[in-house]
Protein backbone atom coordinates (compact mmCIF):
# COMPACT_ATOMS: atom_id res chain seq x y z
CA UNK A 1 0.00 0.00 0.00
CA UNK A 2 2.59 2.51 1.06
CA UNK A 3 5.63 0.70 -0.34
CA UNK A 4 5.19 1.88 -3.92
CA UNK A 5 5.24 5.59 -2.93
CA UNK A 6 8.35 4.91 -0.82
CA UNK A 7 10.03 3.21 -3.77
CA UNK A 8 9.11 6.11 -6.06
CA UNK A 9 10.36 8.68 -3.55
CA UNK A 10 13.62 6.77 -3.09
CA UNK A 11 14.14 6.52 -6.83
CA UNK A 12 13.35 10.20 -7.39
CA UNK A 13 15.70 11.29 -4.62
CA UNK A 14 18.43 9.05 -5.99
CA UNK A 15 18.07 10.53 -9.48
CA UNK A 16 18.06 14.10 -8.16
CA UNK A 17 21.08 13.33 -6.01
CA UNK A 18 23.00 12.05 -9.05
CA UNK A 19 22.00 14.96 -11.29
CA UNK A 20 22.80 17.83 -8.96
CA UNK A 21 25.95 18.11 -6.86
CA UNK A 22 24.50 20.99 -4.85
CA UNK A 23 21.70 18.90 -3.40
CA UNK A 24 22.96 16.16 -1.10
CA UNK A 25 20.06 13.81 -0.58
CA UNK A 26 21.76 10.51 -1.34
CA UNK A 27 21.59 9.39 2.29
CA UNK A 28 17.86 10.08 2.41
CA UNK A 29 17.40 7.99 -0.73
CA UNK A 30 19.41 5.15 0.80
CA UNK A 31 17.31 5.40 3.98
CA UNK A 32 14.07 5.00 2.03
CA UNK A 33 15.53 2.10 0.06
CA UNK A 34 16.70 0.40 3.25
CA UNK A 35 13.28 0.92 4.84
CA UNK A 36 11.53 -0.68 1.87
CA UNK A 37 13.90 -3.67 1.95
CA UNK A 38 13.31 -4.16 5.68
CA UNK A 39 9.53 -3.88 5.36
CA UNK A 40 9.48 -6.36 2.48
CA UNK A 41 11.68 -8.76 4.45
CA UNK A 42 9.41 -8.62 7.48
CA UNK A 43 6.27 -9.06 5.38
CA UNK A 44 7.83 -12.00 3.53
CA UNK A 45 8.87 -13.63 6.81
CA UNK A 46 5.36 -13.29 8.25
CA UNK A 47 3.80 -14.57 5.01
CA UNK A 48 6.08 -17.61 4.92
CA UNK A 49 5.37 -18.36 8.58
CA UNK A 50 1.62 -18.16 8.07
CA UNK A 51 1.78 -20.42 5.00
CA UNK A 52 3.87 -23.05 6.77
CA UNK A 53 1.62 -22.95 9.82
CA UNK A 54 -1.45 -23.27 7.60
CA UNK A 55 0.09 -26.25 5.80
CA UNK A 56 0.89 -27.97 9.08
CA UNK A 57 -2.55 -27.36 10.53
CA UNK A 58 -4.28 -28.42 7.32
CA UNK A 59 -2.53 -31.78 7.26
CA UNK A 60 -3.42 -32.35 10.93
CA UNK A 61 -7.05 -31.40 10.37
CA UNK A 62 -7.22 -33.58 7.24
CA UNK A 63 -5.95 -36.58 9.18
CA UNK A 64 -8.42 -35.95 11.99
CA UNK A 65 -11.27 -35.52 9.51
CA UNK A 66 -10.38 -38.74 7.70
CA UNK A 67 -10.30 -40.73 10.94
CA UNK A 68 -13.58 -39.21 12.11
CA UNK A 69 -15.27 -39.89 8.78
CA UNK A 70 -14.04 -43.48 8.78
CA UNK A 71 -15.34 -44.01 12.31
CA UNK A 72 -18.73 -42.51 11.47
CA UNK A 73 -19.09 -44.52 8.26
CA UNK A 74 -18.10 -47.82 9.89
CA UNK A 75 -20.51 -47.27 12.78
CA UNK A 76 -23.51 -46.24 10.68
CA UNK A 77 -23.22 -48.49 7.60
CA UNK A 78 -23.64 -52.18 8.38
CA UNK A 79 -21.14 -54.46 6.72
CA UNK A 80 -22.19 -58.02 5.84
CA UNK A 81 -19.42 -60.56 6.29
C-alpha positions, 0 to 999 in steps of 0.5 A: 500500500505505502511501499510503492510511494516509498520506492518512487520517492527513493528513486526520485531522490536518488536521481536528483542526487545524481544529477545535482551536486548541490543537493545532497540527498543521497543518504535520504534515498538510501534510507528510504531504500533500506526501509523498503527492503526491511519492510518487504523482508518482514512481510515475507517472513510473516507470510512464509510463517503463516503459510507453513503454519497453515500447511501444518494445521491443514494436514493435521485437520485432514488426518483428523477428519479422515479418521472421524469420517471413517469411524462414522461410516463404519458405525452407521453403515452395516457391513455383511461378512 
